[in-house]
Amino acid sequence: MITKLKRFVSDESGATAIEYGLIATLIAIAVIVAAKAVGSNLSGTFNNIAGNLK
């Protein structure tokens, strides 16, 4: 029983999976924020062009 408990405490595979999950989440958030910023700027640019064409 003590051996199993020591093995469980020293097992780091779960921690690694959590770290990869956090990294993937941060990357996804960065992509979403960048896409929103580019979308807003691009929308403003197209509206400006459309206004100048009239």
C-alpha distance matrix in Angstrom:
0.0 3.8 5.4 5.2 6.3 8.7 9.9 10.6 12.5 14.4 15.4 19.1 20.5 20.6 22.5 24.9 25.7 26.5 28.7 30.6 31.0 32.5 34.8 36.0 36.7 38.7 40.7 41.5 42.7 44.8 46.4 47.2 48.8 50.8 52.0 53.1 55.0 56.7 57.5 59.2 61.2 62.2 63.3 65.4 66.9 67.9 69.3 71.4 72.7 73.5 75.4 77.4 78.4 80.1
3.8 0.0 3.8 5.4 5.0 6.1 8.5 9.8 10.5 12.3 14.2 17.7 19.7 20.1 21.4 23.8 25.2 25.7 27.5 29.8 30.5 31.6 33.7 35.4 36.1 37.7 39.8 40.9 42.0 43.9 45.7 46.7 48.0 50.0 51.4 52.6 54.2 55.9 57.0 58.6 60.4 61.5 62.8 64.8 66.3 67.4 68.9 70.7 72.1 73.1 74.9 76.8 77.9 79.7
5.4 3.8 0.0 3.8 5.4 5.1 6.1 8.6 10.0 10.6 12.2 15.9 17.7 18.7 20.1 22.1 23.6 24.7 26.3 28.2 29.3 30.6 32.4 34.0 35.1 36.7 38.5 39.7 41.1 42.8 44.4 45.7 47.2 48.8 50.2 51.7 53.3 54.8 55.9 57.7 59.4 60.4 61.8 63.9 65.2 66.3 67.9 69.7 70.9 72.0 74.0 75.7 76.8 78.7
5.2 5.4 3.8 0.0 3.8 5.5 5.0 6.1 8.7 9.9 10.5 14.2 15.5 16.0 18.0 20.0 21.0 22.1 24.1 25.8 26.6 28.2 30.2 31.4 32.4 34.4 36.1 37.1 38.5 40.5 41.9 43.0 44.6 46.4 47.6 49.0 50.8 52.3 53.3 55.1 56.9 57.8 59.1 61.3 62.6 63.6 65.2 67.2 68.3 69.3 71.2 73.1 74.1 75.9
6.3 5.0 5.4 3.8 0.0 3.8 5.4 5.0 6.2 8.6 9.9 13.3 15.2 15.2 16.6 19.2 20.4 20.8 22.8 25.0 25.6 26.7 29.0 30.5 31.2 32.9 35.0 36.0 37.1 39.1 40.8 41.7 43.1 45.1 46.5 47.6 49.3 51.0 52.0 53.7 55.5 56.6 57.9 59.8 61.3 62.5 63.9 65.8 67.2 68.2 69.9 71.9 73.0 74.7
8.7 6.1 5.1 5.5 3.8 0.0 3.8 5.4 5.2 6.2 8.6 11.9 14.4 15.1 15.9 18.2 20.0 20.6 22.0 24.3 25.4 26.4 28.2 30.1 31.0 32.4 34.4 35.8 36.9 38.5 40.4 41.6 42.9 44.6 46.2 47.5 49.0 50.6 51.9 53.5 55.1 56.3 57.8 59.6 61.0 62.3 63.8 65.5 66.9 68.1 69.8 71.6 72.8 74.7
9.9 8.5 6.1 5.0 5.4 3.8 0.0 3.8 5.5 5.2 6.1 9.8 11.6 12.8 14.2 16.0 17.6 18.8 20.3 22.1 23.4 24.7 26.4 27.9 29.2 30.8 32.5 33.8 35.2 36.9 38.4 39.8 41.3 42.9 44.3 45.8 47.4 48.8 50.0 51.9 53.4 54.4 55.9 58.0 59.2 60.3 62.0 63.8 65.0 66.1 68.1 69.8 70.8 72.8
10.6 9.8 8.6 6.1 5.0 5.4 3.8 0.0 3.8 5.5 5.3 8.6 10.2 10.4 11.9 14.3 15.4 16.2 18.1 20.1 20.9 22.2 24.3 25.7 26.6 28.4 30.3 31.3 32.6 34.5 36.1 37.2 38.7 40.5 41.8 43.2 44.9 46.4 47.5 49.2 51.0 52.0 53.3 55.4 56.8 57.8 59.4 61.3 62.6 63.6 65.5 67.3 68.4 70.2
12.5 10.5 10.0 8.7 6.2 5.2 5.5 3.8 0.0 3.8 5.6 8.0 10.8 10.8 11.1 13.9 15.7 15.8 17.2 19.8 20.7 21.4 23.4 25.4 26.1 27.4 29.6 30.9 31.9 33.6 35.5 36.7 37.9 39.7 41.3 42.5 44.0 45.7 47.0 48.5 50.2 51.4 52.8 54.6 56.1 57.4 58.9 60.6 62.0 63.2 64.9 66.7 67.9 69.8
14.4 12.3 10.6 9.9 8.6 6.2 5.2 5.5 3.8 0.0 3.8 6.2 9.3 10.6 10.6 12.5 14.9 15.7 16.4 18.7 20.3 21.1 22.6 24.6 25.9 27.0 28.8 30.5 31.7 33.0 34.9 36.4 37.6 39.1 40.8 42.3 43.6 45.1 46.6 48.3 49.7 50.8 52.5 54.3 55.5 56.9 58.6 60.1 61.4 62.7 64.5 66.1 67.4 69.4
15.4 14.2 12.2 10.5 9.9 8.6 6.1 5.3 5.6 3.8 0.0 3.8 5.9 7.4 8.4 9.9 11.8 13.1 14.3 16.1 17.6 18.9 20.4 22.0 23.4 24.9 26.5 27.9 29.4 30.9 32.5 34.0 35.4 36.9 38.4 40.0 41.5 42.8 44.1 46.0 47.5 48.5 50.1 52.1 53.2 54.4 56.2 57.9 59.0 60.2 62.2 63.8 64.9 66.9
19.1 17.7 15.9 14.2 13.3 11.9 9.8 8.6 8.0 6.2 3.8 0.0 3.8 5.5 5.2 6.4 8.9 10.1 10.7 12.6 14.4 15.5 16.7 18.6 20.1 21.4 22.9 24.6 26.0 27.3 29.0 30.6 31.9 33.3 34.9 36.6 37.9 39.2 40.7 42.5 43.9 44.9 46.6 48.6 49.6 50.9 52.7 54.3 55.5 56.8 58.7 60.3 61.4 63.5
20.5 19.7 17.7 15.5 15.2 14.4 11.6 10.2 10.8 9.3 5.9 3.8 0.0 3.8 5.5 5.1 6.4 8.8 10.0 10.8 12.5 14.5 15.5 16.7 18.5 20.2 21.4 22.7 24.6 26.1 27.2 28.9 30.6 31.9 33.1 35.0 36.6 37.7 38.9 41.0 42.5 43.2 44.9 47.0 48.0 49.1 51.0 52.7 53.7 54.9 57.0 58.6 59.5 61.6
20.6 20.1 18.7 16.0 15.2 15.1 12.8 10.4 10.8 10.6 7.4 5.5 3.8 0.0 3.8 5.4 5.2 6.3 8.7 10.0 10.6 12.5 14.4 15.4 16.6 18.6 20.2 21.1 22.7 24.6 25.9 27.1 28.8 30.5 31.6 33.2 34.9 36.3 37.3 39.2 41.0 41.8 43.2 45.4 46.6 47.6 49.3 51.2 52.3 53.4 55.3 57.1 58.1 60.0
22.5 21.4 20.1 18.0 16.6 15.9 14.2 11.9 11.1 10.6 8.4 5.2 5.5 3.8 0.0 3.8 5.5 5.1 6.2 8.7 9.8 10.6 12.4 14.3 15.3 16.6 18.5 19.9 21.1 22.7 24.5 25.8 27.1 28.7 30.3 31.8 33.2 34.7 36.0 37.7 39.3 40.4 41.9 43.8 45.1 46.4 48.0 49.7 51.0 52.2 54.0 55.7 56.9 58.8
24.9 23.8 22.1 20.0 19.2 18.2 16.0 14.3 13.9 12.5 9.9 6.4 5.1 5.4 3.8 0.0 3.8 5.4 5.1 6.3 8.6 9.9 10.6 12.3 14.2 15.4 16.6 18.4 20.1 21.2 22.7 24.4 25.9 27.1 28.6 30.5 31.9 33.0 34.5 36.4 37.8 38.7 40.4 42.4 43.4 44.6 46.5 48.1 49.2 50.5 52.5 54.0 55.1 57.2
25.7 25.2 23.6 21.0 20.4 20.0 17.6 15.4 15.7 14.9 11.8 8.9 6.4 5.2 5.5 3.8 0.0 3.8 5.4 5.2 6.2 8.7 9.9 10.5 12.3 14.3 15.4 16.4 18.4 20.1 21.1 22.5 24.5 25.8 26.9 28.7 30.4 31.5 32.6 34.7 36.3 37.0 38.6 40.8 41.9 42.8 44.7 46.5 47.5 48.6 50.7 52.4 53.3 55.3
26.5 25.7 24.7 22.1 20.8 20.6 18.8 16.2 15.8 15.7 13.1 10.1 8.8 6.3 5.1 5.4 3.8 0.0 3.8 5.5 5.0 6.2 8.6 9.8 10.4 12.4 14.3 15.2 16.5 18.4 20.0 21.0 22.6 24.4 25.7 27.0 28.7 30.2 31.3 33.1 34.8 35.8 37.2 39.2 40.6 41.7 43.3 45.1 46.4 47.5 49.3 51.1 52.2 54.1
28.7 27.5 26.3 24.1 22.8 22.0 20.3 18.1 17.2 16.4 14.3 10.7 10.0 8.7 6.2 5.1 5.4 3.8 0.0 3.8 5.3 5.1 6.2 8.6 9.8 10.7 12.4 14.2 15.4 16.6 18.5 20.1 21.3 22.7 24.4 26.0 27.2 28.7 30.2 31.9 33.3 34.4 36.1 37.9 39.1 40.4 42.1 43.7 45.0 46.3 48.1 49.7 50.9 53.0
30.6 29.8 28.2 25.8 25.0 24.3 22.1 20.1 19.8 18.7 16.1 12.6 10.8 10.0 8.7 6.3 5.2 5.5 3.8 0.0 3.8 5.4 5.1 6.1 8.5 9.9 10.6 12.2 14.2 15.4 16.5 18.4 20.1 21.1 22.4 24.4 25.9 26.9 28.3 30.4 31.7 32.5 34.2 36.3 37.3 38.4 40.3 42.0 43.0 44.3 46.3 47.9 48.8 51.0
31.0 30.5 29.3 26.6 25.6 25.4 23.4 20.9 20.7 20.3 17.6 14.4 12.5 10.6 9.8 8.6 6.2 5.0 5.3 3.8 0.0 3.8 5.5 5.1 6.1 8.7 9.9 10.5 12.3 14.3 15.4 16.5 18.4 20.0 21.0 22.6 24.5 25.7 26.7 28.7 30.4 31.2 32.6 34.8 36.0 37.0 38.7 40.6 41.7 42.8 44.7 46.5 47.5 49.4
32.5 31.6 30.6 28.2 26.7 26.4 24.7 22.2 21.4 21.1 18.9 15.5 14.5 12.5 10.6 9.9 8.7 6.2 5.1 5.4 3.8 0.0 3.8 5.4 5.0 6.2 8.6 9.8 10.6 12.4 14.3 15.4 16.6 18.4 19.9 21.2 22.7 24.3 25.6 27.2 28.8 30.0 31.4 33.3 34.7 36.0 37.5 39.2 40.6 41.8 43.5 45.3 46.5 48.4
34.8 33.7 32.4 30.2 29.0 28.2 26.4 24.3 23.4 22.6 20.4 16.7 15.5 14.4 12.4 10.6 9.9 8.6 6.2 5.1 5.5 3.8 0.0 3.8 5.4 5.2 6.2 8.6 9.9 10.6 12.4 14.3 15.5 16.5 18.4 20.1 21.3 22.5 24.2 26.0 27.2 28.3 30.1 31.9 32.9 34.3 36.2 37.6 38.8 40.3 42.1 43.6 44.8 46.9
36.0 35.4 34.0 31.4 30.5 30.1 27.9 25.7 25.4 24.6 22.0 18.6 16.7 15.4 14.3 12.3 10.5 9.8 8.6 6.1 5.1 5.4 3.8 0.0 3.8 5.5 5.1 6.1 8.7 9.9 10.6 12.3 14.3 15.4 16.4 18.4 20.1 21.0 22.2 24.4 25.9 26.5 28.2 30.4 31.4 32.4 34.3 36.1 37.0 38.3 40.3 41.9 42.9 44.9
36.7 36.1 35.1 32.4 31.2 31.0 29.2 26.6 26.1 25.9 23.4 20.1 18.5 16.6 15.3 14.2 12.3 10.4 9.8 8.5 6.1 5.0 5.4 3.8 0.0 3.8 5.4 5.1 6.2 8.6 9.9 10.6 12.3 14.2 15.3 16.6 18.5 20.0 20.9 22.7 24.5 25.5 26.8 28.8 30.2 31.3 32.9 34.7 36.0 37.1 38.9 40.7 41.8 43.7
38.7 37.7 36.7 34.4 32.9 32.4 30.8 28.4 27.4 27.0 24.9 21.4 20.2 18.6 16.6 15.4 14.3 12.4 10.7 9.9 8.7 6.2 5.2 5.5 3.8 0.0 3.8 5.4 5.1 6.2 8.7 9.9 10.6 12.3 14.2 15.5 16.6 18.3 19.8 21.3 22.7 24.1 25.7 27.3 28.6 30.1 31.7 33.2 34.6 36.0 37.6 39.3 40.6 42.6
40.7 39.8 38.5 36.1 35.0 34.4 32.5 30.3 29.6 28.8 26.5 22.9 21.4 20.2 18.5 16.6 15.4 14.3 12.4 10.6 9.9 8.6 6.2 5.1 5.4 3.8 0.0 3.8 5.4 5.1 6.2 8.7 10.0 10.5 12.2 14.3 15.4 16.4 18.1 20.1 21.2 22.1 24.0 25.9 26.8 28.1 30.1 31.5 32.6 34.1 36.0 37.4 38.6 40.8
41.5 40.9 39.7 37.1 36.0 35.8 33.8 31.3 30.9 30.5 27.9 24.6 22.7 21.1 19.9 18.4 16.4 15.2 14.2 12.2 10.5 9.8 8.6 6.1 5.1 5.4 3.8 0.0 3.8 5.4 5.1 6.2 8.7 9.9 10.5 12.4 14.3 15.3 16.2 18.4 20.1 20.7 22.2 24.4 25.6 26.5 28.3 30.1 31.2 32.3 34.3 36.0 37.0 39.0
42.7 42.0 41.1 38.5 37.1 36.9 35.2 32.6 31.9 31.7 29.4 26.0 24.6 22.7 21.1 20.1 18.4 16.5 15.4 14.2 12.3 10.6 9.9 8.7 6.2 5.1 5.4 3.8 0.0 3.8 5.4 5.1 6.2 8.6 9.9 10.7 12.4 14.2 15.2 16.6 18.5 19.8 21.0 22.8 24.4 25.7 27.0 28.7 30.3 31.4 33.0 34.8 36.2 37.9
44.8 43.9 42.8 40.5 39.1 38.5 36.9 34.5 33.6 33.0 30.9 27.3 26.1 24.6 22.7 21.2 20.1 18.4 16.6 15.4 14.3 12.4 10.6 9.9 8.6 6.2 5.1 5.4 3.8 0.0 3.8 5.5 5.2 6.1 8.5 10.0 10.7 12.2 14.0 15.5 16.6 18.0 19.8 21.3 22.5 24.2 25.8 27.1 28.5 30.0 31.6 33.2 34.6 36.6
46.4 45.7 44.4 41.9 40.8 40.4 38.4 36.1 35.5 34.9 32.5 29.0 27.2 25.9 24.5 22.7 21.1 20.0 18.5 16.5 15.4 14.3 12.4 10.6 9.9 8.7 6.2 5.1 5.4 3.8 0.0 3.8 5.5 5.1 6.0 8.6 9.9 10.4 11.9 14.2 15.4 16.0 17.8 19.9 20.8 22.0 23.9 25.5 26.5 27.9 29.9 31.4 32.5 34.6
47.2 46.7 45.7 43.0 41.7 41.6 39.8 37.2 36.7 36.4 34.0 30.6 28.9 27.1 25.8 24.4 22.5 21.0 20.1 18.4 16.5 15.4 14.3 12.3 10.6 9.9 8.7 6.2 5.1 5.5 3.8 0.0 3.8 5.5 5.1 6.2 8.7 9.9 10.3 12.3 14.3 15.1 16.2 18.4 19.8 20.8 22.3 24.2 25.5 26.5 28.3 30.2 31.3 33.1
48.8 48.0 47.2 44.6 43.1 42.9 41.3 38.7 37.9 37.6 35.4 31.9 30.6 28.8 27.1 25.9 24.5 22.6 21.3 20.1 18.4 16.6 15.5 14.3 12.3 10.6 10.0 8.7 6.2 5.2 5.5 3.8 0.0 3.8 5.5 5.2 6.3 8.7 9.8 10.7 12.5 14.1 15.3 16.8 18.5 20.0 21.2 22.8 24.5 25.7 27.1 28.9 30.5 32.2
50.8 50.0 48.8 46.4 45.1 44.6 42.9 40.5 39.7 39.1 36.9 33.3 31.9 30.5 28.7 27.1 25.8 24.4 22.7 21.1 20.0 18.4 16.5 15.4 14.2 12.3 10.5 9.9 8.6 6.1 5.1 5.5 3.8 0.0 3.8 5.5 5.1 6.1 8.4 9.9 10.7 12.0 14.0 15.5 16.4 18.2 19.9 21.1 22.5 24.1 25.7 27.1 28.6 30.7
52.0 51.4 50.2 47.6 46.5 46.2 44.3 41.8 41.3 40.8 38.4 34.9 33.1 31.6 30.3 28.6 26.9 25.7 24.4 22.4 21.0 19.9 18.4 16.4 15.3 14.2 12.2 10.5 9.9 8.5 6.0 5.1 5.5 3.8 0.0 3.8 5.5 5.1 5.9 8.5 9.9 10.2 11.8 14.1 15.1 16.1 17.9 19.7 20.7 21.9 23.9 25.5 26.6 28.6
53.1 52.6 51.7 49.0 47.6 47.5 45.8 43.2 42.5 42.3 40.0 36.6 35.0 33.2 31.8 30.5 28.7 27.0 26.0 24.4 22.6 21.2 20.1 18.4 16.6 15.5 14.3 12.4 10.7 10.0 8.6 6.2 5.2 5.5 3.8 0.0 3.8 5.5 5.0 6.1 8.6 9.7 10.4 12.3 14.2 15.3 16.4 18.3 19.9 20.8 22.3 24.4 25.7 27.3
55.0 54.2 53.3 50.8 49.3 49.0 47.4 44.9 44.0 43.6 41.5 37.9 36.6 34.9 33.2 31.9 30.4 28.7 27.2 25.9 24.5 22.7 21.3 20.1 18.5 16.6 15.4 14.3 12.4 10.7 9.9 8.7 6.3 5.1 5.5 3.8 0.0 3.8 5.4 5.2 6.2 8.5 9.9 10.8 12.4 14.4 15.5 16.7 18.5 20.0 21.2 22.8 24.6 26.4
56.7 55.9 54.8 52.3 51.0 50.6 48.8 46.4 45.7 45.1 42.8 39.2 37.7 36.3 34.7 33.0 31.5 30.2 28.7 26.9 25.7 24.3 22.5 21.0 20.0 18.3 16.4 15.3 14.2 12.2 10.4 9.9 8.7 6.1 5.1 5.5 3.8 0.0 3.8 5.5 5.1 5.9 8.4 9.9 10.4 12.1 14.1 15.2 16.4 18.1 19.8 21.1 22.5 24.7
57.5 57.0 55.9 53.3 52.0 51.9 50.0 47.5 47.0 46.6 44.1 40.7 38.9 37.3 36.0 34.5 32.6 31.3 30.2 28.3 26.7 25.6 24.2 22.2 20.9 19.8 18.1 16.2 15.2 14.0 11.9 10.3 9.8 8.4 5.9 5.0 5.4 3.8 0.0 3.8 5.5 5.1 6.0 8.5 9.8 10.5 12.1 14.1 15.2 16.2 18.1 19.9 21.0 22.8
59.2 58.6 57.7 55.1 53.7 53.5 51.9 49.2 48.5 48.3 46.0 42.5 41.0 39.2 37.7 36.4 34.7 33.1 31.9 30.4 28.7 27.2 26.0 24.4 22.7 21.3 20.1 18.4 16.6 15.5 14.2 12.3 10.7 9.9 8.5 6.1 5.2 5.5 3.8 0.0 3.8 5.5 5.1 6.2 8.7 10.0 10.6 12.3 14.3 15.3 16.4 18.5 20.1 21.6
61.2 60.4 59.4 56.9 55.5 55.1 53.4 51.0 50.2 49.7 47.5 43.9 42.5 41.0 39.3 37.8 36.3 34.8 33.3 31.7 30.4 28.8 27.2 25.9 24.5 22.7 21.2 20.1 18.5 16.6 15.4 14.3 12.5 10.7 9.9 8.6 6.2 5.1 5.5 3.8 0.0 3.8 5.4 5.1 6.2 8.7 9.9 10.5 12.4 14.2 15.3 16.7 18.6 20.5
62.2 61.5 60.4 57.8 56.6 56.3 54.4 52.0 51.4 50.8 48.5 44.9 43.2 41.8 40.4 38.7 37.0 35.8 34.4 32.5 31.2 30.0 28.3 26.5 25.5 24.1 22.1 20.7 19.8 18.0 16.0 15.1 14.1 12.0 10.2 9.7 8.5 5.9 5.1 5.5 3.8 0.0 3.8 5.4 5.0 6.2 8.6 9.8 10.6 12.2 14.1 15.4 16.6 18.8
63.3 62.8 61.8 59.1 57.9 57.8 55.9 53.3 52.8 52.5 50.1 46.6 44.9 43.2 41.9 40.4 38.6 37.2 36.1 34.2 32.6 31.4 30.1 28.2 26.8 25.7 24.0 22.2 21.0 19.8 17.8 16.2 15.3 14.0 11.8 10.4 9.9 8.4 6.0 5.1 5.4 3.8 0.0 3.8 5.4 5.2 6.1 8.5 9.9 10.5 12.2 14.3 15.4 17.0
65.4 64.8 63.9 61.3 59.8 59.6 58.0 55.4 54.6 54.3 52.1 48.6 47.0 45.4 43.8 42.4 40.8 39.2 37.9 36.3 34.8 33.3 31.9 30.4 28.8 27.3 25.9 24.4 22.8 21.3 19.9 18.4 16.8 15.5 14.1 12.3 10.8 9.9 8.5 6.2 5.1 5.4 3.8 0.0 3.8 5.5 5.1 6.1 8.6 9.8 10.4 12.3 14.3 15.8
66.9 66.3 65.2 62.6 61.3 61.0 59.2 56.8 56.1 55.5 53.2 49.6 48.0 46.6 45.1 43.4 41.9 40.6 39.1 37.3 36.0 34.7 32.9 31.4 30.2 28.6 26.8 25.6 24.4 22.5 20.8 19.8 18.5 16.4 15.1 14.2 12.4 10.4 9.8 8.7 6.2 5.0 5.4 3.8 0.0 3.8 5.4 5.1 6.2 8.6 9.8 10.7 12.4 14.7
67.9 67.4 66.3 63.6 62.5 62.3 60.3 57.8 57.4 56.9 54.4 50.9 49.1 47.6 46.4 44.6 42.8 41.7 40.4 38.4 37.0 36.0 34.3 32.4 31.3 30.1 28.1 26.5 25.7 24.2 22.0 20.8 20.0 18.2 16.1 15.3 14.4 12.1 10.5 10.0 8.7 6.2 5.2 5.5 3.8 0.0 3.8 5.3 5.0 6.0 8.5 9.8 10.5 12.7
69.3 68.9 67.9 65.2 63.9 63.8 62.0 59.4 58.9 58.6 56.2 52.7 51.0 49.3 48.0 46.5 44.7 43.3 42.1 40.3 38.7 37.5 36.2 34.3 32.9 31.7 30.1 28.3 27.0 25.8 23.9 22.3 21.2 19.9 17.9 16.4 15.5 14.1 12.1 10.6 9.9 8.6 6.1 5.1 5.4 3.8 0.0 3.8 5.4 5.0 6.1 8.6 9.9 11.0
71.4 70.7 69.7 67.2 65.8 65.5 63.8 61.3 60.6 60.1 57.9 54.3 52.7 51.2 49.7 48.1 46.5 45.1 43.7 42.0 40.6 39.2 37.6 36.1 34.7 33.2 31.5 30.1 28.7 27.1 25.5 24.2 22.8 21.1 19.7 18.3 16.7 15.2 14.1 12.3 10.5 9.8 8.5 6.1 5.1 5.3 3.8 0.0 3.8 5.5 5.1 6.3 8.7 10.4
72.7 72.1 70.9 68.3 67.2 66.9 65.0 62.6 62.0 61.4 59.0 55.5 53.7 52.3 51.0 49.2 47.5 46.4 45.0 43.0 41.7 40.6 38.8 37.0 36.0 34.6 32.6 31.2 30.3 28.5 26.5 25.5 24.5 22.5 20.7 19.9 18.5 16.4 15.2 14.3 12.4 10.6 9.9 8.6 6.2 5.0 5.4 3.8 0.0 3.8 5.4 5.1 6.3 9.0
73.5 73.1 72.0 69.3 68.2 68.1 66.1 63.6 63.2 62.7 60.2 56.8 54.9 53.4 52.2 50.5 48.6 47.5 46.3 44.3 42.8 41.8 40.3 38.3 37.1 36.0 34.1 32.3 31.4 30.0 27.9 26.5 25.7 24.1 21.9 20.8 20.0 18.1 16.2 15.3 14.2 12.2 10.5 9.8 8.6 6.0 5.0 5.5 3.8 0.0 3.8 5.5 5.2 6.7
75.4 74.9 74.0 71.2 69.9 69.8 68.1 65.5 64.9 64.5 62.2 58.7 57.0 55.3 54.0 52.5 50.7 49.3 48.1 46.3 44.7 43.5 42.1 40.3 38.9 37.6 36.0 34.3 33.0 31.6 29.9 28.3 27.1 25.7 23.9 22.3 21.2 19.8 18.1 16.4 15.3 14.1 12.2 10.4 9.8 8.5 6.1 5.1 5.4 3.8 0.0 3.8 5.5 5.6
77.4 76.8 75.7 73.1 71.9 71.6 69.8 67.3 66.7 66.1 63.8 60.3 58.6 57.1 55.7 54.0 52.4 51.1 49.7 47.9 46.5 45.3 43.6 41.9 40.7 39.3 37.4 36.0 34.8 33.2 31.4 30.2 28.9 27.1 25.5 24.4 22.8 21.1 19.9 18.5 16.7 15.4 14.3 12.3 10.7 9.8 8.6 6.3 5.1 5.5 3.8 0.0 3.8 5.5
78.4 77.9 76.8 74.1 73.0 72.8 70.8 68.4 67.9 67.4 64.9 61.4 59.5 58.1 56.9 55.1 53.3 52.2 50.9 48.8 47.5 46.5 44.8 42.9 41.8 40.6 38.6 37.0 36.2 34.6 32.5 31.3 30.5 28.6 26.6 25.7 24.6 22.5 21.0 20.1 18.6 16.6 15.4 14.3 12.4 10.5 9.9 8.7 6.3 5.2 5.5 3.8 0.0 3.8
80.1 79.7 78.7 75.9 74.7 74.7 72.8 70.2 69.8 69.4 66.9 63.5 61.6 60.0 58.8 57.2 55.3 54.1 53.0 51.0 49.4 48.4 46.9 44.9 43.7 42.6 40.8 39.0 37.9 36.6 34.6 33.1 32.2 30.7 28.6 27.3 26.4 24.7 22.8 21.6 20.5 18.8 17.0 15.8 14.7 12.7 11.0 10.4 9.0 6.7 5.6 5.5 3.8 0.0
